[in-house]
Amino acid sequence: MALSNFAAGFAQGISIRGVPLIQTHPGRAFWVGSAAANVDASQGIMQGSDSNKGTFQRPFATLAYAITQCVAGRGDIIFIKPGHTETVASAGAITLNKSGVAVVGLGLGSLRPTFSFTATASTITVSGANTSLKNLLLTGDIDAVVSPIVVSAADVVLDSLTLRDVTGQMTDGILTTAGASRLKITRHRHEGDTAAGTNAAIAIVGGDKIDIDIEYMQGNFAVAGIDVRTTATTNLSVHDVDHFRTHNSVDLFLKDTITASTGQVGPYINLRLQDNAANITEACTGATFVYMQPINIVNLAGEASMQTNITASTDA
């Protein structure tokens, strides 16, 4: 039995964070892997090439090519091997445009599949509904990458992604359009530089029922960690923020620049601000949001946090 077929049979029911290692539905599984460490001639496991068949033993070399081999709506999964690296050198260089495709990176830490953005206009564009990106490391290898990830489709999941500044600062980490309703961003990490140059880690333009939870978010956010801009969003949910740190005196975690968006902020949000000033109430703005405690905010090293003092509801 071929190694890939054996692995498929052996791994039935095994999952990583709820993502099946090998799917048990009609969709196909494709493999991508360019790392020399994954080559094993004795087992017939070849170097990645887009002229390969996309199997475990003969993986593709690029995610972009793997996407072209998927069929919309079939439920295909693209697995990317540990240690795989790619360069994203232009706008839409990688476009996830076929519905129902899941991209799953394997490996931990720096061995996760890594995509390096090398031009200011470089983007991974997500325009296929019901798609997902999971467990990838995305690095800004040039100053002022405008928006590495652009989501314009509904029912997209971005799970366990890390955006990391390497050279300079990303302007916006994730940018949505009004078509990104029901986007779910979960276990997200934005590892930004402390110097000025970033507007927001997540910029939201319209959409309905967007849900966000954050594992780690740090940067010099000139606007806010999360910025709702241009078009109001509705029924936004932001919760379970383990660590937020801004190095900008604006001191904003979430800002609704439209002043008409709706949704819920909290519970379980922990915020570290830059200035030791009267800015606790202002760390989250948006008079048309509701706020669920605890939202813990601290200004200065050596201090304990206090909960936001946004006007509380009364039984009146």
C-alpha positions as YAML, in Angstrom:
chain: A
units: angstrom
residues:
- id: 1
  name: MET
  ca: [0.00, 0.00, 0.00]
- id: 2
  name: ALA
  ca: [1.36, 3.47, -0.85]
- id: 3
  name: LEU
  ca: [2.45, 5.54, 2.14]
- id: 4
  name: SER
  ca: [-0.11, 8.26, 1.45]
- id: 5
  name: ASN
  ca: [-2.96, 5.70, 1.27]
- id: 6
  name: PHE
  ca: [-1.78, 4.02, 4.45]
- id: 7
  name: ALA
  ca: [-1.67, 7.37, 6.24]
- id: 8
  name: ALA
  ca: [-5.16, 8.16, 5.03]
- id: 9
  name: GLY
  ca: [-6.54, 4.93, 6.42]
- id: 10
  name: PHE
  ca: [-4.61, 5.12, 9.70]
- id: 11
  name: ALA
  ca: [-5.57, 8.71, 10.48]
- id: 12
  name: GLN
  ca: [-9.34, 8.35, 10.25]
- id: 13
  name: GLY
  ca: [-10.91, 10.32, 13.11]
- id: 14
  name: ILE
  ca: [-7.65, 11.96, 14.23]
- id: 15
  name: SER
  ca: [-7.75, 15.75, 14.32]
- id: 16
  name: ILE
  ca: [-5.69, 18.80, 15.28]
- id: 17
  name: ARG
  ca: [-7.81, 21.43, 17.04]
- id: 18
  name: GLY
  ca: [-10.86, 19.99, 15.36]
- id: 19
  name: VAL
  ca: [-9.34, 19.91, 11.87]
- id: 20
  name: PRO
  ca: [-9.21, 16.37, 10.44]
- id: 21
  name: LEU
  ca: [-5.76, 15.17, 9.47]
- id: 22
  name: ILE
  ca: [-7.29, 13.28, 6.56]
- id: 23
  name: GLN
  ca: [-10.85, 14.17, 5.59]
- id: 24
  name: THR
  ca: [-13.57, 11.54, 5.62]
- id: 25
  name: HIS
  ca: [-15.81, 13.34, 3.13]
- id: 26
  name: PRO
  ca: [-15.68, 13.40, -0.69]
- id: 27
  name: GLY
  ca: [-13.19, 16.26, -0.96]
- id: 28
  name: ARG
  ca: [-9.60, 15.62, -1.97]
- id: 29
  name: ALA
  ca: [-6.47, 16.16, 0.09]
- id: 30
  name: PHE
  ca: [-3.49, 17.89, -1.50]
- id: 31
  name: TRP
  ca: [-0.02, 18.34, 0.00]
- id: 32
  name: VAL
  ca: [2.42, 21.24, -0.30]
- id: 33
  name: GLY
  ca: [5.99, 21.08, 0.95]
- id: 34
  name: SER
  ca: [9.30, 22.56, -0.15]
- id: 35
  name: ALA
  ca: [11.49, 21.98, 2.91]
- id: 36
  name: ALA
  ca: [14.52, 19.77, 2.33]
- id: 37
  name: ALA
  ca: [13.96, 18.22, 5.75]
- id: 38
  name: ASN
  ca: [10.77, 16.59, 4.45]
- id: 39
  name: VAL
  ca: [12.53, 14.79, 1.59]
- id: 40
  name: ASP
  ca: [13.18, 11.08, 2.18]
- id: 41
  name: ALA
  ca: [14.38, 9.27, -0.93]
- id: 42
  name: SER
  ca: [14.32, 5.91, 0.84]
- id: 43
  name: GLN
  ca: [10.56, 6.30, 1.29]
- id: 44
  name: GLY
  ca: [9.99, 7.86, -2.11]
- id: 45
  name: ILE
  ca: [9.14, 11.27, -0.62]
- id: 46
  name: MET
  ca: [10.21, 13.89, -3.15]
- id: 47
  name: GLN
  ca: [11.01, 17.60, -3.09]
- id: 48
  name: GLY
  ca: [7.98, 19.79, -3.69]
- id: 49
  name: SER
  ca: [7.26, 20.72, -7.30]
- id: 50
  name: ASP
  ca: [4.18, 22.09, -9.04]
- id: 51
  name: SER
  ca: [4.66, 19.39, -11.65]
- id: 52
  name: ASN
  ca: [4.09, 16.74, -8.96]
- id: 53
  name: LYS
  ca: [0.71, 15.16, -8.22]
- id: 54
  name: GLY
  ca: [0.20, 16.90, -4.88]
- id: 55
  name: THR
  ca: [0.31, 13.71, -2.81]
- id: 56
  name: PHE
  ca: [2.17, 13.28, 0.48]
- id: 57
  name: GLN
  ca: [5.06, 11.64, -1.35]
- id: 58
  name: ARG
  ca: [5.00, 14.04, -4.32]
- id: 59
  name: PRO
  ca: [3.81, 17.38, -2.92]
- id: 60
  name: PHE
  ca: [3.28, 20.62, -4.77]
- id: 61
  name: ALA
  ca: [5.80, 23.43, -4.22]
- id: 62
  name: THR
  ca: [3.35, 26.34, -3.80]
- id: 63
  name: LEU
  ca: [0.04, 27.01, -2.15]
- id: 64
  name: ALA
  ca: [-1.10, 29.10, -5.13]
- id: 65
  name: TYR
  ca: [-0.77, 26.10, -7.45]
- id: 66
  name: ALA
  ca: [-2.47, 23.77, -4.99]
- id: 67
  name: ILE
  ca: [-5.50, 26.06, -4.95]
- id: 68
  name: THR
  ca: [-5.79, 25.79, -8.74]
- id: 69
  name: GLN
  ca: [-6.17, 22.01, -8.36]
- id: 70
  name: CYS
  ca: [-9.10, 22.30, -5.95]
- id: 71
  name: VAL
  ca: [-12.75, 22.18, -6.98]
- id: 72
  name: ALA
  ca: [-15.14, 24.73, -5.48]
- id: 73
  name: GLY
  ca: [-17.63, 23.29, -3.03]
- id: 74
  name: ARG
  ca: [-16.06, 19.81, -2.91]
- id: 75
  name: GLY
  ca: [-14.52, 20.30, 0.52]
- id: 76
  name: ASP
  ca: [-10.87, 19.97, -0.48]
- id: 77
  name: ILE
  ca: [-8.10, 20.30, 2.12]
- id: 78
  name: ILE
  ca: [-4.58, 21.53, 1.40]
- id: 79
  name: PHE
  ca: [-2.04, 20.34, 3.97]
- id: 80
  name: ILE
  ca: [1.25, 22.26, 4.15]
- id: 81
  name: LYS
  ca: [4.19, 20.38, 5.60]
- id: 82
  name: PRO
  ca: [6.29, 21.70, 8.51]
- id: 83
  name: GLY
  ca: [9.20, 23.90, 7.49]
- id: 84
  name: HIS
  ca: [7.63, 24.96, 4.19]
- id: 85
  name: THR
  ca: [8.44, 28.55, 3.11]
- id: 86
  name: GLU
  ca: [7.05, 30.78, 0.39]
- id: 87
  name: THR
  ca: [7.43, 34.37, -0.74]
- id: 88
  name: VAL
  ca: [4.34, 36.53, -1.36]
- id: 89
  name: ALA
  ca: [5.68, 39.12, -3.78]
- id: 90
  name: SER
  ca: [2.60, 40.87, -5.20]
- id: 91
  name: ALA
  ca: [-1.06, 41.71, -4.65]
- id: 92
  name: GLY
  ca: [-3.14, 38.55, -4.88]
- id: 93
  name: ALA
  ca: [-0.06, 36.36, -5.31]
- id: 94
  name: ILE
  ca: [-2.04, 33.79, -3.35]
- id: 95
  name: THR
  ca: [-5.80, 33.94, -3.88]
- id: 96
  name: LEU
  ca: [-8.03, 31.52, -1.99]
- id: 97
  name: ASN
  ca: [-10.94, 31.90, -4.39]
- id: 98
  name: LYS
  ca: [-12.63, 28.48, -4.41]
- id: 99
  name: SER
  ca: [-15.39, 27.89, -1.89]
- id: 100
  name: GLY
  ca: [-15.05, 25.28, 0.80]
- id: 101
  name: VAL
  ca: [-11.27, 24.88, 0.67]
- id: 102
  name: ALA
  ca: [-9.35, 24.50, 3.94]
- id: 103
  name: VAL
  ca: [-5.63, 25.31, 4.15]
- id: 104
  name: VAL
  ca: [-4.00, 23.61, 7.13]
- id: 105
  name: GLY
  ca: [-0.41, 24.26, 8.18]
- id: 106
  name: LEU
  ca: [1.36, 21.50, 10.10]
- id: 107
  name: GLY
  ca: [4.11, 22.04, 12.64]
- id: 108
  name: LEU
  ca: [4.67, 24.28, 15.65]
- id: 109
  name: GLY
  ca: [6.49, 27.54, 16.33]
- id: 110
  name: SER
  ca: [9.00, 28.52, 13.65]
- id: 111
  name: LEU
  ca: [8.44, 25.17, 11.90]
- id: 112
  name: ARG
  ca: [4.96, 26.22, 10.87]
- id: 113
  name: PRO
  ca: [4.57, 26.99, 7.15]
- id: 114
  name: THR
  ca: [5.94, 30.52, 6.72]
- id: 115
  name: PHE
  ca: [4.83, 33.07, 4.12]
- id: 116
  name: SER
  ca: [7.10, 36.10, 3.72]
- id: 117
  name: PHE
  ca: [5.63, 39.32, 2.31]
- id: 118
  name: THR
  ca: [8.30, 41.09, 0.28]
- id: 119
  name: ALA
  ca: [6.43, 43.96, -1.43]
- id: 120
  name: THR
  ca: [4.26, 46.65, 0.12]
- id: 121
  name: ALA
  ca: [1.30, 45.54, -2.01]
- id: 122
  name: SER
  ca: [1.74, 41.82, -1.25]
- id: 123
  name: THR
  ca: [-1.48, 40.07, -0.21]
- id: 124
  name: ILE
  ca: [-3.07, 36.74, 0.45]
- id: 125
  name: THR
  ca: [-6.60, 37.35, -0.79]
- id: 126
  name: VAL
  ca: [-9.48, 35.28, 0.55]
- id: 127
  name: SER
  ca: [-12.41, 35.60, -1.85]
- id: 128
  name: GLY
  ca: [-13.91, 32.10, -1.63]
- id: 129
  name: ALA
  ca: [-16.78, 31.59, 0.82]
- id: 130
  name: ASN
  ca: [-16.59, 28.91, 3.53]
- id: 131
  name: THR
  ca: [-12.79, 28.73, 3.32]
- id: 132
  name: SER
  ca: [-10.21, 28.65, 6.09]
- id: 133
  name: LEU
  ca: [-6.55, 29.31, 6.82]
- id: 134
  name: LYS
  ca: [-5.09, 27.55, 9.85]
- id: 135
  name: ASN
  ca: [-1.75, 27.50, 11.68]
- id: 136
  name: LEU
  ca: [0.40, 29.69, 9.41]
- id: 137
  name: LEU
  ca: [3.20, 32.18, 10.17]
- id: 138
  name: LEU
  ca: [3.04, 35.37, 8.05]
- id: 139
  name: THR
  ca: [6.02, 37.71, 8.18]
- id: 140
  name: GLY
  ca: [6.45, 41.27, 6.93]
- id: 141
  name: ASP
  ca: [9.88, 41.24, 5.31]
- id: 142
  name: ILE
  ca: [9.62, 44.78, 3.96]
- id: 143
  name: ASP
  ca: [8.45, 47.95, 5.68]
- id: 144
  name: ALA
  ca: [4.84, 49.11, 5.25]
- id: 145
  name: VAL
  ca: [3.14, 46.01, 3.86]
- id: 146
  name: VAL
  ca: [-0.30, 47.55, 3.39]
- id: 147
  name: SER
  ca: [-2.53, 44.59, 4.30]
- id: 148
  name: PRO
  ca: [-1.11, 41.04, 4.17]
- id: 149
  name: ILE
  ca: [-4.52, 39.35, 4.41]
- id: 150
  name: VAL
  ca: [-7.63, 40.68, 2.67]
- id: 151
  name: VAL
  ca: [-10.93, 38.88, 3.30]
- id: 152
  name: SER
  ca: [-13.87, 39.62, 1.00]
- id: 153
  name: ALA
  ca: [-15.99, 36.45, 1.30]
- id: 154
  name: ALA
  ca: [-18.53, 35.21, 3.83]
- id: 155
  name: ASP
  ca: [-18.10, 32.44, 6.41]
- id: 156
  name: VAL
  ca: [-14.29, 32.47, 6.39]
- id: 157
  name: VAL
  ca: [-12.26, 31.14, 9.33]
- id: 158
  name: LEU
  ca: [-8.76, 32.44, 10.17]
- id: 159
  name: ASP
  ca: [-7.52, 30.14, 12.92]
- id: 160
  name: SER
  ca: [-4.21, 30.25, 14.80]
- id: 161
  name: LEU
  ca: [-2.48, 32.64, 12.40]
- id: 162
  name: THR
  ca: [0.56, 34.68, 13.49]
- id: 163
  name: LEU
  ca: [1.37, 37.97, 11.76]
- id: 164
  name: ARG
  ca: [4.90, 39.06, 12.66]
- id: 165
  name: ASP
  ca: [6.82, 42.23, 11.81]
- id: 166
  name: VAL
  ca: [10.36, 41.39, 10.72]
- id: 167
  name: THR
  ca: [11.39, 44.51, 8.77]
- id: 168
  name: GLY
  ca: [9.53, 47.68, 9.68]
- id: 169
  name: GLN
  ca: [5.81, 47.50, 10.38]
- id: 170
  name: MET
  ca: [2.72, 46.20, 8.60]
- id: 171
  name: THR
  ca: [0.23, 49.02, 8.04]
- id: 172
  name: ASP
  ca: [-2.82, 46.83, 8.68]
- id: 173
  name: GLY
  ca: [-2.60, 43.13, 9.48]
- id: 174
  name: ILE
  ca: [-5.99, 41.83, 8.36]
- id: 175
  name: LEU
  ca: [-8.35, 43.93, 6.21]
- id: 176
  name: THR
  ca: [-11.95, 42.97, 5.48]
- id: 177
  name: THR
  ca: [-14.56, 44.16, 3.02]
- id: 178
  name: ALA
  ca: [-18.31, 44.38, 3.48]
- id: 179
  name: GLY
  ca: [-18.59, 40.87, 2.02]
- id: 180
  name: ALA
  ca: [-16.80, 39.26, 5.00]
- id: 181
  name: SER
  ca: [-19.92, 38.53, 7.06]
- id: 182
  name: ARG
  ca: [-19.60, 35.82, 9.72]
- id: 183
  name: LEU
  ca: [-15.81, 35.95, 9.53]
- id: 184
  name: LYS
  ca: [-14.29, 34.15, 12.50]
- id: 185
  name: ILE
  ca: [-10.79, 35.11, 13.66]
- id: 186
  name: THR
  ca: [-9.73, 32.81, 16.45]
- id: 187
  name: ARG
  ca: [-6.56, 32.29, 18.53]
- id: 188
  name: HIS
  ca: [-5.05, 35.17, 16.61]
- id: 189
  name: ARG
  ca: [-1.54, 36.56, 17.18]
- id: 190
  name: HIS
  ca: [-0.24, 39.92, 15.92]
- id: 191
  name: GLU
  ca: [3.43, 40.30, 16.91]
- id: 192
  name: GLY
  ca: [4.03, 43.88, 15.85]
- id: 193
  name: ASP
  ca: [7.09, 46.09, 16.11]
- id: 194
  name: THR
  ca: [7.13, 48.68, 18.89]
- id: 195
  name: ALA
  ca: [8.06, 51.53, 16.52]
- id: 196
  name: ALA
  ca: [5.47, 53.68, 14.75]
- id: 197
  name: GLY
  ca: [4.06, 52.62, 11.40]
- id: 198
  name: THR
  ca: [1.03, 50.44, 12.10]
- id: 199
  name: ASN
  ca: [-2.56, 51.61, 11.96]
- id: 200
  name: ALA
  ca: [-4.37, 48.48, 13.14]
- id: 201
  name: ALA
  ca: [-3.87, 44.75, 13.57]
- id: 202
  name: ILE
  ca: [-7.41, 44.12, 12.27]
- id: 203
  name: ALA
  ca: [-9.30, 46.62, 10.10]
- id: 204
  name: ILE
  ca: [-13.01, 45.89, 9.64]
- id: 205
  name: VAL
  ca: [-15.03, 47.40, 6.81]
- id: 206
  name: GLY
  ca: [-18.71, 46.47, 7.11]
- id: 207
  name: GLY
  ca: [-19.91, 42.90, 7.43]
- id: 208
  name: ASP
  ca: [-22.24, 41.21, 9.90]
- id: 209
  name: LYS
  ca: [-21.62, 38.82, 12.81]
- id: 210
  name: ILE
  ca: [-17.81, 38.97, 12.71]
- id: 211
  name: ASP
  ca: [-16.37, 37.13, 15.70]
- id: 212
  name: ILE
  ca: [-12.86, 37.75, 17.07]
- id: 213
  name: ASP
  ca: [-10.82, 36.23, 19.90]
- id: 214
  name: ILE
  ca: [-7.17, 37.06, 20.41]
- id: 215
  name: GLU
  ca: [-4.31, 35.16, 21.98]
- id: 216
  name: TYR
  ca: [-1.71, 37.94, 21.61]
- id: 217
  name: MET
  ca: [-1.78, 41.39, 20.02]
- id: 218
  name: GLN
  ca: [1.08, 43.88, 20.32]
- id: 219
  name: GLY
  ca: [2.14, 46.85, 18.23]
- id: 220
  name: ASN
  ca: [2.32, 50.61, 17.89]
- id: 221
  name: PHE
  ca: [-1.30, 51.09, 16.83]
- id: 222
  name: ALA
  ca: [-1.83, 54.64, 15.55]
- id: 223
  name: VAL
  ca: [-5.60, 54.07, 15.19]
- id: 224
  name: ALA
  ca: [-6.42, 51.02, 17.33]
- id: 225
  name: GLY
  ca: [-5.71, 47.34, 17.66]
- id: 226
  name: ILE
  ca: [-9.08, 46.73, 16.00]
- id: 227
  name: ASP
  ca: [-10.38, 49.53, 13.76]
- id: 228
  name: VAL
  ca: [-13.91, 49.60, 12.33]
- id: 229
  name: ARG
  ca: [-13.69, 51.98, 9.39]
- id: 230
  name: THR
  ca: [-15.42, 53.23, 6.22]
- id: 231
  name: THR
  ca: [-18.59, 51.15, 6.64]
- id: 232
  name: ALA
  ca: [-20.40, 50.25, 9.87]
- id: 233
  name: THR
  ca: [-20.29, 46.63, 10.98]
- id: 234
  name: THR
  ca: [-23.22, 44.94, 12.72]
- id: 235
  name: ASN
  ca: [-23.34, 42.36, 15.52]
- id: 236
  name: LEU
  ca: [-19.56, 42.37, 15.99]
- id: 237
  name: SER
  ca: [-18.29, 40.15, 18.81]
- id: 238
  name: VAL
  ca: [-14.83, 40.69, 20.36]
- id: 239
  name: HIS
  ca: [-14.01, 38.56, 23.39]
- id: 240
  name: ASP
  ca: [-11.36, 36.46, 25.14]
- id: 241
  name: VAL
  ca: [-8.38, 38.74, 24.53]
- id: 242
  name: ASP
  ca: [-5.55, 37.15, 26.53]
- id: 243
  name: HIS
  ca: [-2.93, 39.84, 25.87]
- id: 244
  name: PHE
  ca: [-3.15, 43.25, 24.21]
- id: 245
  name: ARG
  ca: [-0.33, 45.80, 24.35]
- id: 246
  name: THR
  ca: [-0.18, 49.09, 22.48]
- id: 247
  name: HIS
  ca: [2.96, 51.23, 22.29]
- id: 248
  name: ASN
  ca: [1.12, 54.26, 20.90]
- id: 249
  name: SER
  ca: [-0.14, 57.07, 23.11]
- id: 250
  name: VAL
  ca: [-3.51, 56.93, 21.31]
- id: 251
  name: ASP
  ca: [-4.13, 54.02, 23.72]
- id: 252
  name: LEU
  ca: [-6.98, 52.40, 21.83]
- id: 253
  name: PHE
  ca: [-7.79, 48.72, 21.66]
- id: 254
  name: LEU
  ca: [-11.00, 49.06, 19.62]
- id: 255
  name: LYS
  ca: [-12.29, 52.08, 17.70]
- id: 256
  name: ASP
  ca: [-15.51, 52.53, 15.76]
- id: 257
  name: THR
  ca: [-14.69, 55.39, 13.41]
- id: 258
  name: ILE
  ca: [-18.18, 55.06, 11.90]
- id: 259
  name: THR
  ca: [-19.90, 55.60, 15.29]
- id: 260
  name: ALA
  ca: [-22.86, 53.50, 14.18]
- id: 261
  name: SER
  ca: [-21.59, 49.93, 14.44]
- id: 262
  name: THR
  ca: [-23.25, 47.43, 16.74]
- id: 263
  name: GLY
  ca: [-22.05, 44.44, 18.70]
- id: 264
  name: GLN
  ca: [-20.62, 43.16, 21.96]
- id: 265
  name: VAL
  ca: [-17.17, 43.82, 23.41]
- id: 266
  name: GLY
  ca: [-16.10, 41.39, 26.12]
- id: 267
  name: PRO
  ca: [-16.05, 39.42, 28.29]
- id: 268
  name: TYR
  ca: [-12.52, 38.40, 29.33]
- id: 269
  name: ILE
  ca: [-10.43, 41.13, 27.74]
- id: 270
  name: ASN
  ca: [-7.00, 42.19, 29.12]
- id: 271
  name: LEU
  ca: [-5.52, 45.46, 27.86]
- id: 272
  name: ARG
  ca: [-2.15, 47.14, 28.51]
- id: 273
  name: LEU
  ca: [-2.00, 50.80, 27.48]
- id: 274
  name: GLN
  ca: [0.96, 53.09, 26.84]
- id: 275
  name: ASP
  ca: [0.34, 56.26, 28.85]
- id: 276
  name: ASN
  ca: [-0.27, 56.57, 32.56]
- id: 277
  name: ALA
  ca: [-3.21, 58.87, 31.94]
- id: 278
  name: ALA
  ca: [-6.97, 59.11, 32.37]
- id: 279
  name: ASN
  ca: [-7.69, 56.82, 29.45]
- id: 280
  name: ILE
  ca: [-9.38, 53.77, 30.95]
- id: 281
  name: THR
  ca: [-12.84, 54.64, 29.68]
- id: 282
  name: GLU
  ca: [-11.49, 55.58, 26.25]
- id: 283
  name: ALA
  ca: [-9.59, 52.34, 25.58]
- id: 284
  name: CYS
  ca: [-12.67, 50.97, 23.81]
- id: 285
  name: THR
  ca: [-14.84, 53.40, 21.86]
- id: 286
  name: GLY
  ca: [-18.21, 52.97, 20.26]
- id: 287
  name: ALA
  ca: [-21.35, 54.24, 21.92]
- id: 288
  name: THR
  ca: [-23.50, 51.74, 20.04]
- id: 289
  name: PHE
  ca: [-21.61, 48.68, 21.33]
- id: 290
  name: VAL
  ca: [-22.45, 46.95, 24.59]
- id: 291
  name: TYR
  ca: [-19.65, 45.98, 26.96]
- id: 292
  name: MET
  ca: [-19.45, 42.80, 29.04]
- id: 293
  name: GLN
  ca: [-17.14, 42.69, 32.05]
- id: 294
  name: PRO
  ca: [-14.50, 41.74, 32.83]
- id: 295
  name: ILE
  ca: [-12.59, 44.17, 30.60]
- id: 296
  name: ASN
  ca: [-9.34, 44.66, 32.52]
- id: 297
  name: ILE
  ca: [-7.12, 47.64, 31.70]
- id: 298
  name: VAL
  ca: [-3.74, 48.67, 33.08]
- id: 299
  name: ASN
  ca: [-1.62, 51.74, 32.32]
- id: 300
  name: LEU
  ca: [1.76, 51.34, 33.95]
- id: 301
  name: ALA
  ca: [4.26, 48.68, 35.02]
- id: 302
  name: GLY
  ca: [3.92, 47.95, 38.71]
- id: 303
  name: GLU
  ca: [0.18, 48.66, 38.68]
- id: 304
  name: ALA
  ca: [-2.74, 46.25, 38.86]
- id: 305
  name: SER
  ca: [-5.50, 46.45, 36.31]
- id: 306
  name: MET
  ca: [-8.92, 47.95, 36.85]
- id: 307
  name: GLN
  ca: [-12.08, 47.14, 34.99]
- id: 308
  name: THR
  ca: [-13.35, 49.55, 32.39]
- id: 309
  name: ASN
  ca: [-15.43, 52.31, 33.90]
- id: 310
  name: ILE
  ca: [-17.70, 52.76, 30.91]
- id: 311
  name: THR
  ca: [-21.13, 53.69, 32.23]
- id: 312
  name: ALA
  ca: [-22.72, 50.62, 33.79]
- id: 313
  name: SER
  ca: [-26.31, 49.53, 33.36]
- id: 314
  name: THR
  ca: [-28.63, 50.18, 36.30]
- id: 315
  name: ASP
  ca: [-31.83, 48.54, 37.42]
- id: 316
  name: ALA
  ca: [-33.86, 51.67, 36.85]
...
